[in-house]
Amino acid sequence: LPDNEMGNVIRQLQYRISRLEGVLRLNKMITESGGKIFATSGKNADFDTTLEKCKEAGGSIATPRNPGENEAILYFVKSFNTYAYLGIKQSLIPGKFQLLDGRQMNYTNWYSKEPSGKGEE
C-alpha cells in the first residue's frame, strides 16, 4: 500500500482499538498499569481453566511485580467482589512461593502472617 493509504489504515485500526478498549473499561473488563493491560472475563473459574484462557488470549495469569500492578489486580477483586488467581505457586519449601516458571518473586504484598499456604493470601 502507498504510505498515505497505510497511514489511513493504521489510524482506522487505532480508532477501533480505542473504542473497543473504552467499552471494555466501561464494563470493568480491563485496566492498565505501567503499559501492561490486565483483563478479566468476569467469570469464576478454577486455576487450570484460568491459566488456559490466559494462554489462549496470548497472555498469562497476572503476577504483580510492583504496587501499581498489584492495584490493577485489586481493581478486579473489588469490582467483582471475588478473589483473583496470581501467577505464583508454592515452592518445594513450605511457606515459600515462586513464579509459575520457577523464578524467585521480587515483589510481595501479603496480608499479615501470610502466605500460609491455606488460601486467601
N, CA, C and O atoms as a GROMACS GRO file, in nm:
protein
  484
    1LEU      N    1   0.084  -0.119   0.000
    1LEU     CA    2   0.000   0.000   0.000
    1LEU      C    3   0.088   0.125   0.000
    1LEU      O    4   0.194   0.126   0.062
    2PRO      N    5   0.044   0.227  -0.068
    2PRO     CA    6   0.117   0.355  -0.060
    2PRO      C    7   0.112   0.408   0.083
    2PRO      O    8   0.024   0.373   0.161
    3ASP      N    9   0.210   0.492   0.116
    3ASP     CA   10   0.223   0.544   0.253
    3ASP      C   11   0.096   0.610   0.306
    3ASP      O   12   0.059   0.589   0.421
    4ASN      N   13   0.029   0.690   0.222
    4ASN     CA   14  -0.091   0.760   0.271
    4ASN      C   15  -0.203   0.661   0.300
    4ASN      O   16  -0.278   0.679   0.396
    5GLU      N   17  -0.217   0.555   0.218
    5GLU     CA   18  -0.319   0.453   0.244
    5GLU      C   19  -0.285   0.374   0.372
    5GLU      O   20  -0.372   0.344   0.453
    6MET      N   21  -0.157   0.341   0.387
    6MET     CA   22  -0.114   0.268   0.507
    6MET      C   23  -0.141   0.352   0.632
    6MET      O   24  -0.185   0.300   0.734
    7GLY      N   25  -0.114   0.480   0.622
    7GLY     CA   26  -0.140   0.570   0.734
    7GLY      C   27  -0.287   0.572   0.770
    7GLY      O   28  -0.323   0.572   0.888
    8ASN      N   29  -0.375   0.574   0.668
    8ASN     CA   30  -0.519   0.572   0.692
    8ASN      C   31  -0.562   0.442   0.759
    8ASN      O   32  -0.642   0.443   0.852
    9VAL      N   33  -0.509   0.330   0.713
    9VAL     CA   34  -0.542   0.200   0.772
    9VAL      C   35  -0.499   0.198   0.918
    9VAL      O   36  -0.573   0.152   1.004
   10ILE      N   37  -0.379   0.246   0.945
   10ILE     CA   38  -0.328   0.248   1.083
   10ILE      C   39  -0.417   0.335   1.171
   10ILE      O   40  -0.451   0.296   1.283
   11ARG      N   41  -0.454   0.454   1.124
   11ARG     CA   42  -0.541   0.542   1.203
   11ARG      C   43  -0.677   0.478   1.229
   11ARG      O   44  -0.731   0.490   1.339
   12GLN      N   45  -0.732   0.410   1.129
   12GLN     CA   46  -0.860   0.342   1.147
   12GLN      C   47  -0.849   0.231   1.252
   12GLN      O   48  -0.937   0.215   1.336
   13LEU      N   49  -0.741   0.156   1.246
   13LEU     CA   50  -0.720   0.049   1.344
   13LEU      C   51  -0.702   0.106   1.485
   13LEU      O   52  -0.756   0.053   1.581
   14GLN      N   53  -0.626   0.213   1.497
   14GLN     CA   54  -0.606   0.278   1.627
   14GLN      C   55  -0.739   0.326   1.683
   14GLN      O   56  -0.765   0.312   1.802
   15TYR      N   57  -0.823   0.384   1.598
   15TYR     CA   58  -0.954   0.433   1.640
   15TYR      C   59  -1.041   0.317   1.690
   15TYR      O   60  -1.105   0.327   1.794
   16ARG      N   61  -1.043   0.208   1.613
   16ARG     CA   62  -1.124   0.092   1.652
   16ARG      C   63  -1.074   0.030   1.783
   16ARG      O   64  -1.155  -0.007   1.869
   17ILE      N   65  -0.945   0.020   1.799
   17ILE     CA   66  -0.888  -0.034   1.924
   17ILE      C   67  -0.926   0.056   2.040
   17ILE      O   68  -0.965   0.007   2.146
   18SER      N   69  -0.916   0.186   2.021
   18SER     CA   70  -0.951   0.280   2.126
   18SER      C   71  -1.097   0.266   2.168
   18SER      O   72  -1.129   0.268   2.287
   19ARG      N   73  -1.186   0.251   2.071
   19ARG     CA   74  -1.329   0.232   2.102
   19ARG      C   75  -1.352   0.102   2.177
   19ARG      O   76  -1.427   0.099   2.274
   20LEU      N   77  -1.288  -0.006   2.132
   20LEU     CA   78  -1.304  -0.135   2.200
   20LEU      C   79  -1.251  -0.130   2.342
   20LEU      O   80  -1.313  -0.183   2.434
   21GLU      N   81  -1.135  -0.067   2.361
   21GLU     CA   82  -1.081  -0.052   2.496
   21GLU      C   83  -1.177   0.027   2.585
   21GLU      O   84  -1.194  -0.005   2.702
   22GLY      N   85  -1.240   0.131   2.528
   22GLY     CA   86  -1.335   0.211   2.604
   22GLY      C   87  -1.453   0.128   2.652
   22GLY      O   88  -1.494   0.139   2.767
   23VAL      N   89  -1.506   0.046   2.565
   23VAL     CA   90  -1.618  -0.041   2.602
   23VAL      C   91  -1.576  -0.138   2.712
   23VAL      O   92  -1.648  -0.158   2.809
   24LEU      N   93  -1.459  -0.198   2.696
   24LEU     CA   94  -1.410  -0.293   2.798
   24LEU      C   95  -1.387  -0.223   2.932
   24LEU      O   96  -1.415  -0.281   3.037
   25ARG      N   97  -1.337  -0.100   2.929
   25ARG     CA   98  -1.317  -0.025   3.054
   25ARG      C   99  -1.451   0.005   3.122
   25ARG      O  100  -1.464  -0.007   3.243
   26LEU      N  101  -1.550   0.043   3.042
   26LEU     CA  102  -1.683   0.071   3.098
   26LEU      C  103  -1.741  -0.052   3.167
   26LEU      O  104  -1.809  -0.040   3.269
   27ASN      N  105  -1.714  -0.168   3.112
   27ASN     CA  106  -1.765  -0.293   3.169
   27ASN      C  107  -1.670  -0.354   3.272
   27ASN      O  108  -1.689  -0.467   3.317
   28LYS      N  109  -1.567  -0.277   3.310
   28LYS     CA  110  -1.468  -0.320   3.410
   28LYS      C  111  -1.401  -0.452   3.372
   28LYS      O  112  -1.376  -0.537   3.458
   29MET      N  113  -1.374  -0.467   3.242
   29MET     CA  114  -1.311  -0.589   3.193
   29MET      C  115  -1.160  -0.574   3.173
   29MET      O  116  -1.088  -0.673   3.165
   30ILE      N  117  -1.112  -0.448   3.164
   30ILE     CA  118  -0.968  -0.425   3.151
   30ILE      C  119  -0.928  -0.306   3.236
   30ILE      O  120  -1.009  -0.219   3.267
   31THR      N  121  -0.802  -0.304   3.273
   31THR     CA  122  -0.739  -0.190   3.336
   31THR      C  123  -0.592  -0.195   3.296
   31THR      O  124  -0.547  -0.295   3.239
   32GLU      N  125  -0.518  -0.091   3.324
   32GLU     CA  126  -0.381  -0.083   3.278
   32GLU      C  127  -0.290  -0.034   3.389
   32GLU      O  128  -0.331   0.044   3.475
   33SER      N  129  -0.166  -0.081   3.386
   33SER     CA  130  -0.064  -0.032   3.478
   33SER      C  131   0.072  -0.050   3.414
   33SER      O  132   0.108  -0.159   3.369
   34GLY      N  133   0.148   0.058   3.409
   34GLY     CA  134   0.283   0.052   3.356
   34GLY      C  135   0.293  -0.002   3.215
   34GLY      O  136   0.390  -0.069   3.181
   35GLY      N  137   0.194   0.028   3.131
   35GLY     CA  138   0.197  -0.019   2.994
   35GLY      C  139   0.144  -0.160   2.975
   35GLY      O  140   0.131  -0.206   2.862
   36LYS      N  141   0.112  -0.229   3.085
   36LYS     CA  142   0.056  -0.363   3.076
   36LYS      C  143  -0.095  -0.354   3.086
   36LYS      O  144  -0.148  -0.271   3.161
   37ILE      N  145  -0.164  -0.438   3.011
   37ILE     CA  146  -0.309  -0.444   3.019
   37ILE      C  147  -0.348  -0.566   3.100
   37ILE      O  148  -0.302  -0.677   3.074
   38PHE      N  149  -0.432  -0.545   3.199
   38PHE     CA  150  -0.486  -0.652   3.282
   38PHE      C  151  -0.631  -0.670   3.243
   38PHE      O  152  -0.705  -0.572   3.230
   39ALA      N  153  -0.673  -0.794   3.223
   39ALA     CA  154  -0.808  -0.820   3.174
   39ALA      C  155  -0.873  -0.933   3.250
   39ALA      O  156  -0.805  -1.017   3.309
   40THR      N  157  -1.005  -0.934   3.249
   40THR     CA  158  -1.083  -1.042   3.310
   40THR      C  159  -1.205  -1.070   3.225
   40THR      O  160  -1.254  -0.983   3.152
   41SER      N  161  -1.254  -1.192   3.235
   41SER     CA  162  -1.381  -1.224   3.171
   41SER      C  163  -1.495  -1.195   3.268
   41SER      O  164  -1.611  -1.187   3.229
   42GLY      N  165  -1.460  -1.179   3.395
   42GLY     CA  166  -1.561  -1.158   3.498
   42GLY      C  167  -1.628  -1.286   3.543
   42GLY      O  168  -1.720  -1.282   3.625
   43LYS      N  169  -1.583  -1.399   3.490
   43LYS     CA  170  -1.644  -1.528   3.523
   43LYS      C  171  -1.558  -1.602   3.625
   43LYS      O  172  -1.436  -1.587   3.627
   44ASN      N  173  -1.622  -1.682   3.708
   44ASN     CA  174  -1.549  -1.766   3.802
   44ASN      C  175  -1.496  -1.888   3.729
   44ASN      O  176  -1.563  -1.943   3.641
   45ALA      N  177  -1.377  -1.929   3.763
   45ALA     CA  178  -1.315  -2.047   3.702
   45ALA      C  179  -1.210  -2.101   3.798
   45ALA      O  180  -1.165  -2.031   3.889
   46ASP      N  181  -1.171  -2.226   3.777
   46ASP     CA  182  -1.063  -2.281   3.859
   46ASP      C  183  -0.928  -2.235   3.802
   46ASP      O  184  -0.923  -2.175   3.694
   47PHE      N  185  -0.822  -2.264   3.874
   47PHE     CA  186  -0.689  -2.215   3.837
   47PHE      C  187  -0.649  -2.266   3.698
   47PHE      O  188  -0.602  -2.188   3.615
   48ASP      N  189  -0.666  -2.396   3.673
   48ASP     CA  190  -0.622  -2.453   3.545
   48ASP      C  191  -0.698  -2.391   3.427
   48ASP      O  192  -0.638  -2.364   3.323
   49THR      N  193  -0.828  -2.370   3.442
   49THR     CA  194  -0.907  -2.306   3.336
   49THR      C  195  -0.861  -2.164   3.315
   49THR      O  196  -0.848  -2.118   3.201
   50THR      N  197  -0.835  -2.093   3.423
   50THR     CA  198  -0.787  -1.955   3.415
   50THR      C  199  -0.654  -1.950   3.342
   50THR      O  200  -0.634  -1.866   3.255
   51LEU      N  201  -0.563  -2.040   3.376
   51LEU     CA  202  -0.433  -2.047   3.311
   51LEU      C  203  -0.448  -2.070   3.161
   51LEU      O  204  -0.382  -2.005   3.081
   52GLU      N  205  -0.536  -2.163   3.124
   52GLU     CA  206  -0.558  -2.196   2.983
   52GLU      C  207  -0.619  -2.078   2.907
   52GLU      O  208  -0.576  -2.047   2.796
   53LYS      N  209  -0.719  -2.012   2.966
   53LYS     CA  210  -0.784  -1.898   2.899
   53LYS      C  211  -0.685  -1.783   2.880
   53LYS      O  212  -0.688  -1.716   2.777
   54CYS      N  213  -0.600  -1.761   2.977
   54CYS     CA  214  -0.498  -1.656   2.964
   54CYS      C  215  -0.403  -1.687   2.849
   54CYS      O  216  -0.368  -1.598   2.771
   55LYS      N  217  -0.361  -1.813   2.839
   55LYS     CA  218  -0.272  -1.853   2.729
   55LYS      C  219  -0.341  -1.837   2.594
   55LYS      O  220  -0.280  -1.790   2.499
   56GLU      N  221  -0.470  -1.876   2.586
   56GLU     CA  222  -0.546  -1.863   2.462
   56GLU      C  223  -0.554  -1.716   2.417
   56GLU      O  224  -0.555  -1.687   2.298
   57ALA      N  225  -0.559  -1.626   2.514
   57ALA     CA  226  -0.568  -1.483   2.483
   57ALA      C  227  -0.430  -1.422   2.455
   57ALA      O  228  -0.420  -1.303   2.427
   58GLY      N  229  -0.326  -1.504   2.464
   58GLY     CA  230  -0.191  -1.453   2.437
   58GLY      C  231  -0.126  -1.388   2.556
   58GLY      O  232  -0.029  -1.313   2.541
   59GLY      N  233  -0.178  -1.415   2.675
   59GLY     CA  234  -0.123  -1.355   2.796
   59GLY      C  235  -0.089  -1.460   2.899
   59GLY      O  236  -0.064  -1.576   2.867
   60SER      N  237  -0.088  -1.418   3.022
   60SER     CA  238  -0.059  -1.507   3.134
   60SER      C  239  -0.136  -1.460   3.256
   60SER      O  240  -0.184  -1.347   3.261
   61ILE      N  241  -0.146  -1.547   3.355
   61ILE     CA  242  -0.211  -1.507   3.481
   61ILE      C  243  -0.128  -1.394   3.541
   61ILE      O  244  -0.006  -1.400   3.545
   62ALA      N  245  -0.196  -1.293   3.588
   62ALA     CA  246  -0.129  -1.175   3.641
   62ALA      C  247  -0.040  -1.209   3.760
   62ALA      O  248  -0.077  -1.286   3.849
   63THR      N  249   0.078  -1.151   3.758
   63THR     CA  250   0.174  -1.163   3.868
   63THR      C  251   0.219  -1.022   3.901
   63THR      O  252   0.297  -0.963   3.826
   64PRO      N  253   0.173  -0.966   4.012
   64PRO     CA  254   0.211  -0.828   4.042
   64PRO      C  255   0.360  -0.816   4.068
   64PRO      O  256   0.417  -0.890   4.149
   65ARG      N  257   0.423  -0.722   3.998
   65ARG     CA  258   0.567  -0.702   4.013
   65ARG      C  259   0.599  -0.568   4.080
   65ARG      O  260   0.716  -0.534   4.102
   66ASN      N  261   0.492  -0.491   4.112
   66ASN     CA  262   0.510  -0.362   4.179
   66ASN      C  263   0.374  -0.318   4.234
   66ASN      O  264   0.272  -0.378   4.201
   67PRO      N  265   0.372  -0.213   4.316
   67PRO     CA  266   0.244  -0.169   4.375
   67PRO      C  267   0.138  -0.132   4.271
   67PRO      O  268   0.019  -0.158   4.294
   68GLY      N  269   0.175  -0.072   4.158
   68GLY     CA  270   0.078  -0.035   4.056
   68GLY      C  271   0.009  -0.156   3.996
   68GLY      O  272  -0.112  -0.156   3.975
   69GLU      N  273   0.087  -0.260   3.967
   69GLU     CA  274   0.028  -0.382   3.912
   69GLU      C  275  -0.057  -0.452   4.017
   69GLU      O  276  -0.159  -0.512   3.984
   70ASN      N  277  -0.016  -0.445   4.141
   70ASN     CA  278  -0.095  -0.502   4.250
   70ASN      C  279  -0.231  -0.432   4.257
   70ASN      O  280  -0.334  -0.497   4.276
   71GLU      N  281  -0.230  -0.300   4.242
   71GLU     CA  282  -0.355  -0.223   4.243
   71GLU      C  283  -0.443  -0.258   4.123
   71GLU      O  284  -0.566  -0.261   4.135
   72ALA      N  285  -0.382  -0.284   4.008
   72ALA     CA  286  -0.459  -0.321   3.889
   72ALA      C  287  -0.535  -0.451   3.914
   72ALA      O  288  -0.651  -0.465   3.875
   73ILE      N  289  -0.469  -0.547   3.976
   73ILE     CA  290  -0.534  -0.675   4.009
   73ILE      C  291  -0.641  -0.653   4.115
   73ILE      O  292  -0.750  -0.710   4.106
   74LEU      N  293  -0.610  -0.572   4.215
   74LEU     CA  294  -0.706  -0.543   4.321
   74LEU      C  295  -0.831  -0.475   4.267
   74LEU      O  296  -0.939  -0.491   4.323
   75TYR      N  297  -0.818  -0.400   4.158
   75TYR     CA  298  -0.932  -0.335   4.093
   75TYR      C  299  -1.038  -0.439   4.056
   75TYR      O  300  -1.157  -0.417   4.078
   76PHE      N  301  -0.995  -0.553   4.001
   76PHE     CA  302  -1.089  -0.659   3.964
   76PHE      C  303  -1.147  -0.727   4.088
   76PHE      O  304  -1.266  -0.758   4.091
   77VAL      N  305  -1.064  -0.749   4.187
   77VAL     CA  306  -1.112  -0.812   4.311
   77VAL      C  307  -1.224  -0.728   4.372
   77VAL      O  308  -1.326  -0.781   4.414
   78LYS      N  309  -1.203  -0.598   4.376
   78LYS     CA  310  -1.305  -0.508   4.432
   78LYS      C  311  -1.426  -0.496   4.340
   78LYS      O  312  -1.540  -0.498   4.388
   79SER      N  313  -1.403  -0.483   4.211
   79SER     CA  314  -1.514  -0.464   4.115
   79SER      C  315  -1.608  -0.584   4.112
   79SER      O  316  -1.730  -0.567   4.102
   80PHE      N  317  -1.552  -0.704   4.121
   80PHE     CA  318  -1.632  -0.825   4.110
   80PHE      C  319  -1.655  -0.893   4.244
   80PHE      O  320  -1.717  -0.999   4.252
   81ASN      N  321  -1.602  -0.831   4.352
   81ASN     CA  322  -1.619  -0.883   4.487
   81ASN      C  323  -1.584  -1.033   4.494
   81ASN      O  324  -1.664  -1.115   4.538
   82THR      N  325  -1.464  -1.064   4.449
   82THR     CA  326  -1.419  -1.202   4.444
   82THR      C  327  -1.268  -1.207   4.461
   82THR      O  328  -1.205  -1.103   4.485
   83TYR      N  329  -1.211  -1.322   4.450
   83TYR     CA  330  -1.067  -1.339   4.457
   83TYR      C  331  -1.009  -1.336   4.316
   83TYR      O  332  -1.082  -1.336   4.217
   84ALA      N  333  -0.878  -1.333   4.308
   84ALA     CA  334  -0.809  -1.342   4.179
   84ALA      C  335  -0.694  -1.440   4.193
   84ALA      O  336  -0.625  -1.442   4.295
   85TYR      N  337  -0.674  -1.521   4.092
   85TYR     CA  338  -0.557  -1.608   4.090
   85TYR      C  339  -0.435  -1.525   4.052
   85TYR      O  340  -0.445  -1.431   3.973
   86LEU      N  341  -0.322  -1.561   4.108
   86LEU     CA  342  -0.196  -1.496   4.072
   86LEU      C  343  -0.105  -1.599   4.007
   86LEU      O  344  -0.122  -1.719   4.029
   87GLY      N  345  -0.012  -1.553   3.929
   87GLY     CA  346   0.080  -1.641   3.858
   87GLY      C  347   0.196  -1.686   3.946
   87GLY      O  348   0.312  -1.673   3.909
   88ILE      N  349   0.161  -1.741   4.061
   88ILE     CA  350   0.263  -1.790   4.154
   88ILE      C  351   0.221  -1.927   4.207
   88ILE      O  352   0.105  -1.967   4.196
   89LYS      N  353   0.316  -1.996   4.264
   89LYS     CA  354   0.288  -2.127   4.324
   89LYS      C  355   0.379  -2.146   4.444
   89LYS      O  356   0.481  -2.079   4.459
   90GLN      N  357   0.339  -2.238   4.530
   90GLN     CA  358   0.421  -2.268   4.647
   90GLN      C  359   0.544  -2.344   4.599
   90GLN      O  360   0.533  -2.434   4.515
   91SER      N  361   0.659  -2.310   4.652
   91SER     CA  362   0.782  -2.379   4.614
   91SER      C  363   0.794  -2.509   4.692
   91SER      O  364   0.704  -2.545   4.769
   92LEU      N  365   0.903  -2.578   4.674
   92LEU     CA  366   0.928  -2.702   4.747
   92LEU      C  367   0.949  -2.676   4.896
   92LEU      O  368   0.935  -2.766   4.978
   93ILE      N  369   0.982  -2.551   4.930
   93ILE     CA  370   0.998  -2.511   5.069
   93ILE      C  371   0.863  -2.460   5.119
   93ILE      O  372   0.815  -2.358   5.070
   94PRO      N  373   0.801  -2.529   5.216
   94PRO     CA  374   0.669  -2.486   5.265
   94PRO      C  375   0.670  -2.339   5.310
   94PRO      O  376   0.762  -2.294   5.377
   95GLY      N  377   0.565  -2.268   5.270
   95GLY     CA  378   0.552  -2.127   5.307
   95GLY      C  379   0.625  -2.032   5.214
   95GLY      O  380   0.610  -1.911   5.227
   96LYS      N  381   0.703  -2.084   5.121
   96LYS     CA  382   0.774  -2.001   5.023
   96LYS      C  383   0.704  -2.014   4.888
   96LYS      O  384   0.658  -2.122   4.851
   97PHE      N  385   0.695  -1.903   4.818
   97PHE     CA  386   0.627  -1.902   4.689
   97PHE      C  387   0.723  -1.854   4.580
   97PHE      O  388   0.821  -1.786   4.607
   98GLN      N  389   0.691  -1.893   4.456
   98GLN     CA  390   0.773  -1.855   4.341
   98GLN      C  391   0.682  -1.833   4.221
   98GLN      O  392   0.564  -1.867   4.224
   99LEU      N  393   0.738  -1.775   4.115
   99LEU     CA  394   0.663  -1.757   3.992
   99LEU      C  395   0.634  -1.894   3.931
   99LEU      O  396   0.702  -1.991   3.963
  100LEU      N  397   0.535  -1.902   3.845
  100LEU     CA  398   0.496  -2.030   3.785
  100LEU      C  399   0.611  -2.096   3.709
  100LEU      O  400   0.618  -2.218   3.700
  101ASP      N  401   0.701  -2.014   3.655
  101ASP     CA  402   0.815  -2.070   3.580
  101ASP      C  403   0.932  -2.106   3.671
  101ASP      O  404   1.038  -2.145   3.623
  102GLY      N  405   0.913  -2.093   3.804
  102GLY     CA  406   1.016  -2.132   3.899
  102GLY      C  407   1.107  -2.019   3.944
  102GLY      O  408   1.185  -2.036   4.037
  103ARG      N  409   1.098  -1.903   3.878
  103ARG     CA  410   1.182  -1.790   3.919
  103ARG      C  411   1.136  -1.733   4.053
  103ARG      O  412   1.021  -1.747   4.092
  104GLN      N  413   1.230  -1.668   4.120
  104GLN     CA  414   1.203  -1.607   4.250
  104GLN      C  415   1.117  -1.482   4.233
  104GLN      O  416   1.131  -1.409   4.135
  105MET      N  417   1.029  -1.459   4.329
  105MET     CA  418   0.946  -1.339   4.330
  105MET      C  419   1.027  -1.222   4.383
  105MET      O  420   1.100  -1.236   4.481
  106ASN      N  421   1.015  -1.107   4.318
  106ASN     CA  422   1.087  -0.987   4.362
  106ASN      C  423   0.996  -0.886   4.429
  106ASN      O  424   1.042  -0.786   4.484
  107TYR      N  425   0.864  -0.911   4.425
  107TYR     CA  426   0.768  -0.819   4.486
  107TYR      C  427   0.662  -0.901   4.557
  107TYR      O  428   0.608  -0.996   4.501
  108THR      N  429   0.633  -0.864   4.680
  108THR     CA  430   0.521  -0.924   4.753
  108THR      C  431   0.450  -0.816   4.832
  108THR      O  432   0.508  -0.712   4.864
  109ASN      N  433   0.325  -0.842   4.861
  109ASN     CA  434   0.244  -0.750   4.941
  109ASN      C  435   0.140  -0.834   5.014
  109ASN      O  436   0.020  -0.813   4.998
  110TRP      N  437   0.187  -0.928   5.095
  110TRP     CA  438   0.099  -1.022   5.163
  110TRP      C  439   0.029  -0.958   5.282
  110TRP      O  440   0.078  -0.862   5.341
  111TYR      N  441  -0.087  -1.014   5.317
  111TYR     CA  442  -0.151  -0.978   5.443
  111TYR      C  443  -0.060  -1.022   5.557
  111TYR      O  444   0.028  -1.106   5.538
  112SER      N  445  -0.081  -0.966   5.675
  112SER     CA  446  -0.004  -1.006   5.792
  112SER      C  447  -0.016  -1.157   5.815
  112SER      O  448  -0.125  -1.213   5.802
  113LYS      N  449   0.094  -1.222   5.849
  113LYS     CA  450   0.103  -1.366   5.876
  113LYS      C  451   0.071  -1.451   5.754
  113LYS      O  452   0.030  -1.566   5.767
  114GLU      N  453   0.089  -1.394   5.638
  114GLU     CA  454   0.069  -1.466   5.512
  114GLU      C  455   0.199  -1.461   5.432
  114GLU      O  456   0.281  -1.373   5.458
  115PRO      N  457   0.221  -1.547   5.340
  115PRO     CA  458   0.130  -1.654   5.298
  115PRO      C  459   0.136  -1.774   5.392
  115PRO      O  460   0.242  -1.809   5.444
  116SER      N  461   0.023  -1.834   5.412
  116SER     CA  462   0.014  -1.950   5.500
  116SER      C  463   0.001  -2.078   5.421
  116SER      O  464   0.015  -2.188   5.476
  117GLY      N  465  -0.026  -2.066   5.289
  117GLY     CA  466  -0.048  -2.183   5.206
  117GLY      C  467  -0.188  -2.238   5.221
  117GLY      O  468  -0.218  -2.345   5.169
  118LYS      N  469  -0.275  -2.166   5.292
  118LYS     CA  470  -0.412  -2.210   5.316
  118LYS      C  471  -0.513  -2.134   5.232
  118LYS      O  472  -0.634  -2.146   5.255
  119GLY      N  473  -0.466  -2.057   5.136
  119GLY     CA  474  -0.556  -1.976   5.055
  119GLY      C  475  -0.574  -1.838   5.116
  119GLY      O  476  -0.531  -1.814   5.228
  120GLU      N  477  -0.637  -1.749   5.042
  120GLU     CA  478  -0.664  -1.612   5.085
  120GLU      C  479  -0.539  -1.536   5.126
  120GLU      O  480  -0.545  -1.451   5.215
  121GLU      N  481  -0.425  -1.566   5.063
  121GLU     CA  482  -0.301  -1.496   5.093
  121GLU      C  483  -0.310  -1.348   5.063
  121GLU      O  484  -0.213  -1.274   5.083
   0.00000   0.00000   0.00000
